[in-house]
Structure formats: structure tokens, C-alpha cells
Amino acid sequence: MQIAGAIAQGVFGRLGSYAVSLLAGLVSSASAVASAAQLAAAGRITVPAAAVASVLASLASAGVNFVLVSRLAKSPTLIGKVG
């Protein structure tokens, strides 16, 4: 994921990093956040860009969790609280 983020950053700039983070967040937001932090620490992306990428990954992960809960939960009360 870090390699994809670096390549996307090089080709598409900041938006490339955001897109990779958003897609990575669908699978593992923790890995996406760690990759963004490592890229920022290495100076490949700015700290604000890493922060935005991390938020996007977290939102994507929350969206996946919402879909899973709403489809798998048998409790309307739980679905109402999550949604």
C-alpha cells in the first residue's frame, strides 16, 4: 500500500495519495494511516496531506462497517444507533 501511495503521489500528486488511502481504507484503515504516516515521515507527502489521507481511510472504513452492521445485524435498534 505504501508503494501504491508513493506511485500515485508521483503520478497524480496529492489526489493520488487520497485515492489510494480511500481505497485502502475499504480494507484496512490502520494500514492506510500507517502508510500515510510513513510517507509523511520520509518527506514524500506533506503532513497535512497525510492527515487528510488518514481521515479519508477512516471514513471509508466506517462506511464499510456501517454496511456490514446494517446487513448482518438482526436488531433494528442497533441499526438505528449505527445509522
N, C-alpha and C positions, 0 to 999 in steps of 0.2 A: 504494500500500500504506500509505503514511503517512496518507493521508486516511481510508482504511478503519479504520486503527488508532485514529485520533482519534475518529471517529464511534462505533466500538464501545466505546471507553473512556467516551465521554459517555453512551451509552445503557445499557451493561451493566457499566460500571465496569472494574475490573481484569481480571475474567474475559473481558470483551470483547476486551481487548488480547491476552490469552493465546490466545484462539481465533483471532484474526486472525494472530498470529505463528505458531501451529501450522499453519494452512492455508498461509500464505506460505512457510513452511519446506519445504513439499512442492515448491515451485517454485524458490525461491532463498533459501537461509538467509542469505547475505551481505546481501541487500537487506532482509530481515526484521530482522536485527541492526542494520543501519544505521538503519532507520526507528525502531526502539525507542530507539536512542541519541539520535536527533534529537528524538524526543518527550520523552525524559527531559531533554535539554539545554534544551528550550523550557519545561520545567516542566509539561508536560501529563500525564506519568505520573511516578511516583517512580523513583528509580534502582533500588531492589530489584525493582520490577515490571518494569522494562526488562531487568534481569538474568534474571529468570525467563522473560520472553518470548523472550529470546535463546537460552536453553537449550532451550526448547520448539521453537523454529525449528530449532536444530541437531539435536535428536533426530529431528524429522520428516524432515529432510534425510538423516540417517544411515539412517533406515528406508527411504527411497526408494532410496538407494544399495545397501542390502543386498538389496532385492528385485531391482534391476537386475542386480547381480552374480550373485545366485543363479539368475536366469533366463537370463542371457546367457553366463555362464562355462561353458566346456567342461571345466574342471578341477575334479574333486571335492576335490582338495587345497585349492585356492583357496576354494571354497565352505565347506569345513570351517574354514579360518582366519578367514574373514569372519564366519561364523555362530557 
